């Protein structure tokens, strides 16, 4: 005969299994652990920091319980603030045991959903850090700016923690609810680019350019940049080439129970990838030199022909020069006030979209980079790559002062096609 209570037992067993893996039970039994994943510098080959990651194993299966599930269970139980606080305290205590032997910073997460919780006093964290004899400036608090109850609360929290000496990192930036306005208001010390952008950056122009944009915004506000979730060598090298130096991910090291073993693993991994980076750097430098020399030859050829003209014959001469000089996409000439003297003479193969129109004679271009670069009396300037409003294609503009046959000083502007990732040296 079947046991009539079998179904109830199954339900009871299921509930027991859930209880066995609930955050309070895991904490009370000491089954929650903190591992450390290194963050390394690709250029120096050294470990810059370690991120503390809370982990636990299911007693029944021995499998690691995903962190998202741990925190989701804590939130459902109304214990998110206390569980988050426990994870931070445990991380600090583990870091304190060995931090004096390692010149690294500790990064740890602070769930911003807990800001304003009645059972949470952020000032307790400073006391915990001081009690463990750790300098606050060696601790980085990671926040997700999109999870905070409101931006004002997050800004106040960040300002208070900075006043205590802690560093602030914005985690997983670039996807979801990431917002440049919030980043500017938070003014973090570190910005961590989300793995969704990092993975595949080497083979995807949109991902690569998104990473570049985040990195440039971070640098503009004075923040370091960390690319997290790195799993492929080609992504590591590609992002290094755009100036990102700090990396975290399985390619370099998985989370380790001990800081020493994690840093040793990561630094060996970096050393194995540095030769490819050096090779790419050498190739890139050669490429840039070749492009720069090519472009300078084009600009010199243009200037040499234009200086034979007078102000009155400049328009016709410019048209002839465009036909004669190969490698030139557009040519136009400005006066010393930034007013365009000639038409924009354009050479574009194939159809041109109507939304892109070359500037006409008489246009005021005094605020354009290529004019501002020589407005102080400099003889020459070259812009960074941009989408030309004349052609709709990526170009760089070389501007150069020249004196015409009749003594008039003009600014010769040459648009030359450019790869999207070309940065003039």
Secondary structure as UniProt FT lines:
FT   TURN            4..5
FT   HELIX           6..20
FT   HELIX           23..28
FT   TURN            29..30
FT   STRAND          32..41
FT   TURN            42..44
FT   STRAND          47..57
FT   TURN            59..61
FT   HELIX           67..76
FT   TURN            77..78
FT   HELIX           80..96
FT   TURN            97..98
FT   HELIX           99..101
FT   STRAND          105..109
FT   HELIX           112..114
FT   TURN            115..116
FT   TURN            118..119
FT   HELIX           123..131
FT   TURN            132..133
FT   HELIX           136..138
FT   STRAND          139..143
FT   TURN            145..147
FT   HELIX           151..163
FT   TURN            164..165
FT   STRAND          167..173
FT   TURN            176..177
FT   HELIX           180..186
FT   STRAND          190..193
FT   HELIX           195..198
FT   TURN            199..203
FT   HELIX           205..220
FT   TURN            221..222
FT   STRAND          224..228
FT   HELIX           233..241
FT   TURN            242..243
FT   STRAND          246..248
FT   TURN            250..252
FT   HELIX           259..306
FT   TURN            307..308
FT   HELIX           311..313
FT   HELIX           314..324
FT   TURN            326..327
FT   STRAND          330..334
FT   TURN            336..337
FT   STRAND          339..340
FT   STRAND          345..346
FT   TURN            354..355
FT   TURN            361..362
FT   TURN            366..367
FT   HELIX           369..375
FT   STRAND          380..382
FT   STRAND          386..387
FT   TURN            389..391
FT   STRAND          394..403
FT   TURN            405..406
FT   STRAND          409..417
FT   TURN            420..421
//
